Amino acid sequence: MAQGGTGLSSIPKIALVGCGYWGKNLCRNFHALGAVKSVVDTTESGQTTASSIAPDIQVTDSLEDVLRNDQIQGVALATPAETHAELAIQAI
């Protein structure tokens, strides 16, 4: 249980963008915390990895679709550094 007795319902729901080299570790840890709601990856291998780590979450190649989900409270970027600015602007 979280500090203060607030329970797991207070854990923010996030979208993870990228499920490759670093993203798979973030996916595993966020899933263990009950925080990941969606994973966005444009590659088939990334989508397969995300689905195997967290079979109960949405896996898609569309960041736009995920950002329309009003349950998403944050976005974690696990993509090449040169893509972060554009993706962060989209997320904002």
Secondary structure by P-SEA (a helix, b strand, c coil): ccccccccccbbbbbbccccaaaaaaaaaaaaaccccbbbbccaaaaaaaaaacccccccccaaaaaaccccccccccccccaaaaaaaaac
